[in-house]
């Protein structure tokens, strides 16, 4: 009888231990559960289903953040050619968010109200790596998105580029300037396919009655830029942070205009919601020579790296500066973020990115809006909060 009692006690103790272990496990899972910032609640009349192609990319992920925080349902379609899941992983699992691993060179059949068509490699090193793919995504991909817009009667915003102006002979560049583009040069896969995509958008608008918007985006920078995209800002910051020679191609007197990514997102959303359907420049009219910019970043980083000059790049535009008269008039839009402020945030992000040594670590970038919401956990040893 004693043996039976002891056996019974052991069974009870074992079950209690098992229950205690399960309770502990449940508590751990609850702690680890994804937490999201508080998003605005919109009724069914105001809430939109919005598709963002290339939404895991640099600009796309910032646009997704803004649309999510505004309370819309957002669908990201990305094949991760240049985008990263890490850019939008903080929304995965949210009831208003959906991620589709999809190459828009193939048709996509979903129901949406608006389409932000951002999918395309945008840096020279990326689009030159696979020029045929670049042409396909900007031509066939755009046709597929326009076909989707036609089927569901959605408005489409196409992310064009200042590259449609080529090496401009008019300065600053107005939307009425037709450009000076080399159709056979190393950049032509990007320049010309974007020009074709613009023409396709207007052909669909005229023939099929599609509501389209076209943003000609000038140089943009900010957190979540690719570390190795070969663009001026990322190159200079990385080289300065690592005290490597800061490489300027050519004499450094060629000019560029740089806008911070949050300003661009403001412009894209304003353009989508406007009544203006012709191409519109979105960029910062403040102009710097590449040489000036190299020394500015060197000073902000506090680097001792030397500035070195190398052979010029083929078809590198000599001047690039947007005329944003139309954006000011129609959207009441102009860049707000000062160049030093934007660069400091970008440098902080890149500095923390260099600290990441393990896959489990996260270089977390939070938009300003997150700081006014409920606590968001930061599990990475490399943290970056925009202040």
N, C-alpha and C positions, 0 to 999 in steps of 0.2 A: 504493500500500500504506500509506504514511504517513497519507494522508487517511482511509483506512478505520480505522486504529488510533486516530487522533484522534477520529473519530466514535464509535468504540466506547467510548473513555475518557469522552467527553462524556455518552454514554447512561448509563454506570455512575455517573458523578458525579451526574447528574440523578436517577437512581433512589435513590442514597444520600441526596441532599437531600430527596427525597420521603419516604423512610422516616423520616428524622430529623424531618421536619415532622410526620408522622403520630404518631410516638412522643411528641413534645412535646404534640400535641393530646390524646392519650390521657391523658398525665400531668395536663394541665389539667382534663380531664373528671373524672378520679379525685379531684382536689382539690376540685372543685365538687360532687361527689356528695353527696346529702343524707345527713347523719349524724343518728342518732337517739340519745336517751338509752337506757341499758340498761333493758329492761323485765323484770319478773319472769317466769320461765318457769313456766307452769302446764300440767299434763298434761291430756289430753282429758277427764278426769273432773272437773277443777276449772275448766277454762277455759269461759267462757260467751260466747255471741254476743249482744251487747247493742246494741239500737237506741236512739239518742238523737235524738229529733226536736228541731229547733232547736239542734242541737249546735254550730253555728257562731256562736251568740249569746254574750252575755256569760257567763251562768251555765253554759250548755251546754258551752262550750269548756273551762272549768275542770273540769267533770265528766268530759269526754272525757279530759283529761290524767290525771286520777286513775285512771280505768278502764283506760287504756292502760298506765300504769305498773304497775298491778296484774297485767297480763298477759292481760287479756281481749281478745277480738276485738270491735272497736267499729265500728258502722255509723252514720254521721251522715246524717240526712235533713234538708235545709234548702233553702228556696227563696230565701234571702238577702234577704228583705224587710227585716229588721233585722239579720240576722247578717252576718258578714264572713268570707270565705275566709281572710283573713290571721290570724284567730283560731286556726285549726286547720291552717294550711299546714305547720307543722313536723312533722305526722304523715303528710302525703300521700306515698304511696309505700311506707309501712311495711306489711309483710305482714299485720299484725293490724288494719289500718285501711282503711275504705272510706267514700268520700264520695258521696252521691247527691243531685243537684240535683232536689228533689222537693217539690211542694206537697201537704201531707197532706190538703187538701180533696179530693184524689183518692186512691183506694185504693192501698195499697202491698202487694205480694206478695213477701215474703221469709221466710226461716226464722230465727227468733231465740228466745232463751231468756227475755230480759227487755226491757222497753220503758220507757225514761224519756221520758215525753211532756212536753217543755218548750216545744214550738213554740207561740208566740203573741207578738205585740207586747206589751210589758209597761209601757212608759212612756206617760203620758197623751198626749204629743205624737204618739207613733207610733200608738196605738190610736184616737185621735180623728181622725187623718188619714184613715183608711179604716175607719170603724166597721162597715160591712157585712162587710169582709174579716175583721175581728177576731171578729165573731160566727160567721162561717163556720168559721174555724180552730178555735175553741173548741167548736163544736157538731158540725159535719160532720167536722172533723178528728179530734175525740175519738172519734166513732162509728167512723170508719175504723180508728183505732188499737185500739179495743176489738174490732172485727171481726178484725183481725190477731191480737190476743191470743187470741181464741176459736179461730181456725183452728189456731194452732200451740201452744196451751195455754201461753202465756207469761204471766208476771206483769207487770202494768203499774203504774207509778207516775205519777200525774197531778200536775203542778205547778200547784196552785191558788194562791190569793193571799189576803192579808189583806183585800183589797178586798171579799171576800164579806161582811165585817162592815159595809161601808158607813161611814156616820158614826155610830160606835157610841155607844149609850147606856149600855153596860156597860164598866167599865174596871177592870183590864186585860181583854182579850178572851179568853174561854175558848172551847174548841171547841164547847161546848154552846150558845153564844149564836147565835141565828138571824140577827142582823144588822138593820141599819136602812138599807136601800138604796133609792135613788130609781130606779124602773124606767124613767123617761123622761129622766133627766139626761144631760149630756154624757159622763159616765163609765159610763153603764149598759151600753154595748156590751161593755165589759170585765167589769164587776161581774156583770151578769146572765148573760152567756155562761159565765163561770166557775162560777156557781152551777148553771146547767143542766148543765154538764159533770160536776160532782160528782154530781148526781142521776142522770145517764146511767151513770156508772161503777158506782153502786150498783145500778141496774136490771140492768145486765149481770152484776154479781156475783151477784145474787139469782137471775136467770133462767137465766144461762148457766154459772154456776159459775166465773167468771173471778176470779183472785186479783188484787186491786187494793190500791193504797196511795195515800193522798191527803195531800200536803204543802201546808199553807197557809203560803206564804212571805211573810215580812214584809220591809220595806225592806232591800235588799242592795246593797253597794257593793264596789268593788275595781278592779284593772287590767282593761282591755278593755271598760270601760263605753263606751257611745257618747258621743262628745264633745257631741253636740247632742240628747241624748234628753230634755232638759227636766226631768230629775229634780234634786232638791235637791243631792245631792253633786256631780254633774258641773257643774251651773250655778254653784254657789258656788266650786268649785275653779278652773274656767276664768276666771270673773270676777276672782277674787283674783290668779291668775297674770298676768293681762293688765292688772291695776290698773284694771279697769272697776268701776262701781258694783255692789255685791252686792245683788241684788234679793230682798227678802222680800215675799211676797204676803200681805196682811192685816196684822194687828197683830204677827204673829210668835210669839204665845203658843201656837199649836197645836203639838202634840207628835208626835214620831216616834221610832221605835227602829231603830237601824241595826246590821246584822250584816255582818261581812267575809265575802267570798265563799267562802273556804276552810272556814269554819265551816258554811256552808250545805251545801257539798258533802259534808262529814262527815255531816251530818244526813240528806241525801237517800240516801246509800248505806246508812246504818244503818237508815233506815226501810224501804228496799227489802228488806233482809235480815232484817227483824224479822217477828214474827207478829201485828203490830197492823194492823188493816185499816180503822179509823175515821179521820176527818180528824185531822191533827196539826199544831199550830203549830210552825213553825221560824223563830225570830227571836231578837233580842237584847232582853231585858227592860229594859235600861238606856234610860231615856227622856230625851229632850232637847227643849226648845222649838226651833222653827225659828230663832228669834233667837239662842239660845245656840249653836246649831250654826254659824250664819253667822260669829259672832265667833271660834269655835274654829278654823274653817278659815282665817279671815283671819290669826289669830295663827300657825298652823302654817306657812302660806305665807310669812309676813313681809310682808304686803301693806299698802299704805297706802290701799287702796280704801275708799270710804265705804259704809256699809250704808244702802240706801234702801228705803222702804216703798211698795208699790203696792196697787191695789185687790185685794181677796181673789178667789180662784178659786172658781167655782161648784162647790158640793158638795164642797169641800175638807174632809176629815175633821178634826175638832177634836182628837181624841186617837187615838193608835195605839200600843199596847203589848201584846205577846203574853204570855199566861200559858203557860209552857212546862213545867208540872208533868208532863204526860203524856210529853213528850220526855225529861225527866229520869228518870222512872220506867221507861218501856219501852225507851228507847234508851241510857240513861246518857249523854245528850247535853246539852250546854249550850255556848254560845259561849266560845271561849278567847282570841280575838284582842282585845286592848284597843283601844279606839276610836282613840287617838292613834297606835298602831302601824299599824293598818290604814289610817288616813288618810295617814300618811307614805308608805306604799307606793303608794297611789293617786295622791297628789300627784306623786310621782316619775314615775309612768307618764304622767300628763297633761303634766307639764313636758317630758318627752322627746317626747311626741306633737306638741307645738307646735314642736319643733325640726325635724321632718321637712319637707323642702322638695321632695323628688323622689320619684317613685313607686318608684324602686329602693331607697330607704332603708327601713329597718325599725326600728320601735320594738319591740324584742324583749322579751317578758316570759317569764321562766323560772320555773316553780314551784320551790319549795325542793328537791324531790326531784332535780331535774336537777343540782344542784350536787354531788351525791354520785355522779354517773355519769361516763362518759367525756367528754372534752372535746366541747363542742358549739360549732360555729363561729358567730361573730357577724359578719355582713357589713354591718350597718347602721352609719351614722354616728351614729344615735340609738340608744343601748343602754339597756336597763333590766333589771337582774338583781335579783330579790327576795332580800334578805339576811336 
